[in-house]
């Protein structure tokens, strides 16, 4: 009974994170039933990953910005602007596709530096600066394309958004071998990393997670990774953009958890004045945050453009709202200082599965917007409820 009570007490304290996983599972099961199994069909799982990739990339950068107590309303317009410039560079300037990708990422960094300067060193609120950026970069996208669409792009560039890793089985095997290998390696890496992290926490007497829950979490997550690998291997294998997102997710999770920069971001979001008194260069943290957001927005723009095989001045409309919603659904606090990269990814997946499932069911776009709005409100309300409950417990 002691172990059970310990596990229940821990789960109560981790209600927000546990509830997020449960919500994702419930939504998947619901749509799997209501769509007669289409939701977890291999082709649909592959499409889900590809079609939501750019929102998930934006969510990775957005959660860091929101943790620091800021907001970025310009990312959708930056997606359009970078996509437009990629179209101009490749189709009109005849720049090699790989060089155009590098140039666009540098352009994204410059966009982020421009906005970060006004926010960090001039003291203008991020809401105002990025609202201006939303208008500015949308206008620049229209100017670059002269309000026209540009297409097509080289196959190598298109692979970034809709390509797949090579099939080691030559297209004749029942399951694509490379995807199965990557899935097994990812599951093993997750288990080993979890065990090492728990060992380090125990070394300093910081581990409060019950053993039973820790084992259950490892088994469940590993099984989920293997299931996704199986489903992808049953179709065409691993989308290239999934590899990109995997690197971003692992890399930025490690940065936020273990690096000095990551700890400074949390400190600035928790209490900027206290962080500054503690020696944190809050201006530099903010400046680099927006450079990072600019690069990730540029990457999302390249992925989106490559996926559509089209540079469109209207691209990216509403992307900022989806990215922000993903972050808050994923557990970030409105006041800053709280949030995780994994949570933002899960929040983005929840939005993507809602969109996909309702579309398969034939739900109109007006009702889709209504439901997504209610889900976002419920997520924020749940966060506020948890904070009030925690304060009441302390009293």
C-alpha positions in Angstrom: 0.0 0.0 0.0 2.9 2.3 0.7 4.2 2.0 -2.8 0.7 2.6 -4.2 0.2 5.7 -2.0 3.6 7.0 -3.1 2.8 6.5 -6.7 -0.6 8.3 -6.3 1.0 11.2 -4.5 3.6 11.6 -7.2 1.0 11.4 -10.0 -1.1 14.1 -8.2 1.9 16.3 -8.1 2.6 15.7 -11.8 -1.1 16.0 -12.8 -0.5 18.5 -15.6 2.1 16.3 -17.4 0.3 13.0 -16.8 -3.0 14.5 -17.9 -1.4 15.7 -21.2 -0.4 12.1 -22.1 -3.7 10.8 -21.1 -5.5 13.4 -23.2 -3.4 12.5 -26.2 -4.2 8.8 -25.8 -7.9 9.4 -25.3 -8.1 11.6 -28.4 -6.3 8.9 -30.5 -8.5 6.2 -29.2 -11.6 8.3 -29.8 -10.8 9.1 -33.4 -9.5 5.6 -34.1 -13.0 4.3 -33.2 -15.0 7.1 -34.8 -13.0 7.0 -38.1 -13.2 3.1 -38.3 -9.5 2.7 -37.9 -8.3 5.3 -40.3 -6.5 7.4 -37.7 -3.8 4.8 -37.0 -3.7 3.5 -40.6 0.0 3.6 -41.7 -0.6 6.1 -44.5 -2.5 8.4 -42.2 0.2 8.3 -39.5 2.8 9.2 -42.1 0.6 12.1 -43.4 0.0 13.3 -39.8 3.7 13.6 -39.2 4.4 15.3 -42.6 1.4 17.7 -42.5 2.1 18.9 -39.0 5.8 19.1 -39.2 6.1 22.8 -39.7 3.8 23.6 -36.7 5.8 21.3 -34.5 9.0 23.0 -35.6 7.5 26.4 -34.8 6.3 25.0 -31.4 9.8 24.1 -30.4 11.0 27.7 -30.8 7.7 29.2 -29.5 7.8 27.3 -26.2 11.3 28.7 -25.4 10.0 32.3 -26.2 6.9 31.8 -24.0 8.9 30.3 -21.1 11.0 33.5 -21.1 7.8 35.5 -20.8 7.6 36.7 -24.4 5.5 36.0 -27.5 6.1 35.9 -31.2 3.2 36.8 -33.5 5.4 37.1 -36.6 6.3 33.4 -37.3 3.6 32.8 -39.9 4.7 35.8 -41.9 8.4 34.7 -41.5 7.4 31.3 -42.9 5.9 33.1 -46.0 8.9 35.4 -46.4 11.5 32.7 -46.2 9.5 30.5 -48.5 9.2 33.3 -51.0 13.0 34.0 -50.8 13.7 30.3 -51.3 11.5 30.4 -54.4 13.3 33.4 -55.7 16.8 32.0 -54.9 16.2 28.6 -56.5 14.0 29.4 -59.5 15.0 32.9 -60.5 18.6 33.3 -59.2 19.3 29.6 -60.0 21.1 29.1 -56.7 21.9 25.5 -55.8 19.1 24.1 -53.5 21.5 23.3 -50.7 23.0 26.8 -50.7 19.5 28.3 -50.8 18.6 26.4 -47.7 21.7 27.7 -45.9 21.0 31.3 -47.1 17.4 31.1 -45.9 18.4 29.9 -42.4 20.8 32.8 -42.2 18.0 35.1 -43.4 15.8 33.7 -40.5 18.6 34.4 -38.0 18.8 38.0 -39.3 15.0 38.4 -39.0 15.2 37.1 -35.4 18.1 39.4 -34.6 16.2 42.4 -36.0 13.2 41.7 -33.8 15.3 40.6 -30.8 17.2 43.9 -30.9 14.1 46.0 -30.5 12.8 43.8 -27.7 16.0 43.2 -25.8 17.9 46.4 -26.1 15.3 48.9 -26.9 12.7 47.7 -24.4 9.7 47.5 -26.8 7.3 44.7 -25.7 7.6 41.5 -27.8 3.9 41.6 -28.6 4.3 45.0 -30.4 7.5 44.2 -32.1 6.3 40.8 -33.5 2.9 42.3 -34.4 4.8 44.8 -36.5 6.9 41.9 -37.8 3.8 40.0 -38.8 2.8 42.9 -41.1 6.3 43.7 -42.3 7.4 40.2 -43.3 4.0 39.5 -44.9 4.5 42.6 -47.0 8.1 41.5 -47.9 6.8 38.1 -49.0 4.3 39.7 -51.3 7.0 42.1 -52.7 9.5 39.2 -53.2 6.9 37.2 -55.2 5.2 40.2 -56.7 2.0 38.6 -55.4 2.6 35.6 -57.7 3.2 31.9 -56.9 6.5 30.3 -57.8 6.8 26.6 -58.7 8.2 24.0 -59.2 11.3 23.2 -57.0 14.0 20.6 -57.5 13.3 17.1 -56.2 16.2 17.4 -53.7 14.6 20.4 -52.1 11.1 18.9 -52.1 12.5 15.9 -50.2 12.9 18.1 -47.2 9.2 18.4 -46.8 7.8 15.3 -48.3 10.7 12.9 -49.0 11.5 9.6 -47.2 14.7 7.9 -46.2 16.0 5.2 -48.6 14.2 1.8 -48.4 16.9 -0.7 -47.5 14.6 -3.5 -48.6 14.4 -2.2 -52.1 10.6 -1.9 -51.9 10.1 -5.6 -51.7 10.1 -6.2 -47.9 7.0 -6.4 -45.7 8.4 -3.8 -43.4 10.9 -1.1 -44.4 14.1 -2.2 -42.6 15.7 1.1 -41.9 12.6 2.5 -40.1 12.4 -0.6 -37.9 16.2 -0.2 -37.0 15.7 3.5 -36.2 12.7 2.7 -34.1 14.5 0.1 -32.1 17.5 2.3 -31.6 15.3 5.2 -30.5 13.5 3.0 -28.0 16.8 1.8 -26.6 18.2 5.3 -26.4 15.1 6.5 -24.5 15.4 3.7 -22.0 19.1 4.2 -21.5 18.8 8.0 -21.1 15.9 7.5 -18.6 17.9 5.1 -16.5 21.0 7.3 -16.5 18.9 10.4 -15.6 17.3 8.5 -12.7 20.7 7.3 -11.5 22.0 10.8 -11.5 19.0 12.1 -9.5 19.3 9.3 -7.0 23.0 10.1 -6.6 22.1 13.5 -5.2 18.9 12.3 -3.5 16.6 14.2 -5.9 14.6 11.2 -7.4 11.1 11.3 -6.1 9.5 9.3 -8.9 8.1 5.9 -7.8 10.0 2.9 -9.3 6.7 1.3 -10.5 5.7 4.5 -12.3 9.2 5.0 -13.8 9.2 1.4 -15.2 5.7 1.9 -16.6 6.7 5.1 -18.2 9.7 3.5 -19.9 7.7 0.5 -21.1 4.8 2.6 -22.4 6.9 5.2 -24.2 9.2 2.5 -25.8 6.1 0.6 -27.0 4.7 3.8 -28.5 8.0 4.5 -30.3 8.0 0.9 -31.7 4.4 1.1 -32.7 5.0 4.3 -34.7 8.1 2.7 -36.3 6.0 -0.3 -37.3 3.2 1.8 -38.8 5.7 4.0 -40.7 7.6 0.9 -41.9 4.3 -0.5 -43.2 3.9 2.4 -45.5 6.9 4.1 -47.1 9.3 4.3 -44.2 10.7 7.3 -42.3 9.8 10.8 -43.6 13.0 13.0 -43.7 11.2 15.7 -41.8 10.6 13.3 -38.9 14.4 12.9 -38.6 14.7 16.7 -38.6 12.0 17.0 -35.9 13.6 14.2 -33.8 17.0 16.0 -33.8 15.3 19.3 -32.8 13.2 17.6 -30.1 16.2 15.7 -28.5 18.6 18.6 -28.9 16.4 21.4 -27.6 15.1 19.2 -24.7 18.8 18.6 -23.7 19.5 22.4 -24.0 16.6 23.4 -21.9 17.3 20.8 -19.2 21.1 20.8 -19.0 22.6 24.0 -20.5 23.3 27.3 -18.8 21.4 29.1 -21.6 18.4 26.9 -20.9 18.4 27.6 -17.2 18.7 31.3 -17.9 15.6 31.1 -20.1 13.6 29.6 -17.2 15.1 32.2 -14.8 14.2 35.1 -17.0 10.6 33.8 -17.4 10.3 33.1 -13.7 11.4 36.5 -12.5 13.4 38.7 -14.9 14.5 41.2 -12.2 15.7 38.5 -9.9 17.5 36.8 -12.7 19.3 40.0 -13.6 20.3 40.6 -9.9 21.7 37.0 -10.0 24.0 37.9 -12.8 22.0 36.7 -15.8 22.4 38.8 -18.9 18.7 39.0 -19.6 19.1 41.2 -22.7 21.4 38.7 -24.3 19.2 35.8 -23.4 16.2 37.6 -25.0 18.2 38.6 -28.1 19.5 35.0 -28.7 16.0 33.6 -28.1 14.6 35.6 -31.0 17.5 34.7 -33.2 16.8 31.1 -32.5 13.1 31.6 -33.2 13.9 33.2 -36.5 16.0 30.2 -37.6 13.3 27.7 -36.6 10.7 29.8 -38.4 12.9 29.8 -41.5 13.3 26.0 -41.2 9.5 25.7 -40.9 9.1 27.9 -44.0 11.5 25.8 -46.0 9.7 22.6 -44.9 6.3 24.0 -45.8 7.4 25.3 -49.2 9.1 22.1 -50.0 6.0 20.1 -49.0 3.7 22.2 -51.2 6.3 22.5 -54.0 5.1 26.1 -54.1 6.1 29.5 -52.8 3.0 31.4 -52.0 2.7 35.0 -50.5 -0.3 33.8 -48.4 1.6 30.8 -46.9 1.8 30.6 -43.1 -1.4 32.4 -42.3 -2.6 31.3 -38.8 0.6 29.3 -38.1 1.5 31.6 -35.2 -1.8 30.8 -33.6 -1.4 27.0 -34.0 2.1 27.2 -32.6 1.1 29.3 -29.6 -1.9 27.0 -28.9 0.4 23.9 -29.1 2.6 25.5 -26.4 -0.2 26.3 -24.0 -2.0 23.0 -24.5 1.4 21.4 -23.9 1.6 22.8 -20.4 3.4 26.2 -20.7 2.3 28.8 -18.2 0.9 32.1 -19.5 3.0 34.0 -17.1 6.3 32.3 -18.2 8.9 30.3 -16.4 7.1 26.9 -17.0 7.0 24.6 -20.0 8.9 21.9 -21.9 9.8 21.1 -25.5 8.2 17.6 -25.2 5.0 19.2 -23.9 4.9 21.6 -26.8 5.4 18.7 -29.3 2.5 16.8 -27.6 0.3 19.9 -27.7 1.1 20.2 -31.4 0.2 16.6 -32.0 -3.1 17.0 -30.1 -4.0 19.9 -32.4 -2.9 17.9 -35.5 -4.9 14.8 -34.5 -7.9 16.9 -33.8 -7.7 18.6 -37.2 -7.1 15.2 -39.0 -9.7 13.3 -37.1 -12.4 15.9 -37.6 -11.6 16.3 -41.3 -11.9 12.5 -41.8 -15.3 12.6 -39.9 -16.4 15.4 -42.2 -16.7 18.1 -39.5 -16.9 21.6 -40.9 -14.1 24.0 -40.5 -16.3 26.3 -38.4 -16.8 23.6 -35.8 -13.2 22.6 -36.0 -12.2 26.1 -35.0 -14.8 26.1 -32.2 -13.5 22.8 -30.7 -9.9 23.8 -30.9 -10.7 27.1 -29.1 -12.5 25.2 -26.4 -9.6 22.8 -26.0 -7.1 25.7 -25.7 -9.3 27.4 -23.1 -9.7 24.2 -21.1 -5.9 23.7 -21.1 -5.2 27.2 -19.8 -8.0 26.9 -17.2 -6.6 23.6 -16.0 -3.2 25.2 -15.6 -4.7 28.1 -13.5 -6.6 25.5 -11.4 -3.4 23.6 -10.7 -1.6 26.8 -9.6 -4.5 27.7 -7.3 -4.6 24.2 -5.8 -0.8 24.4 -5.2 -1.1 27.7 -3.5 -3.9 26.4 -1.3 -1.8 23.4 -0.4 1.1 25.6 0.7 -1.2 27.7 2.9 
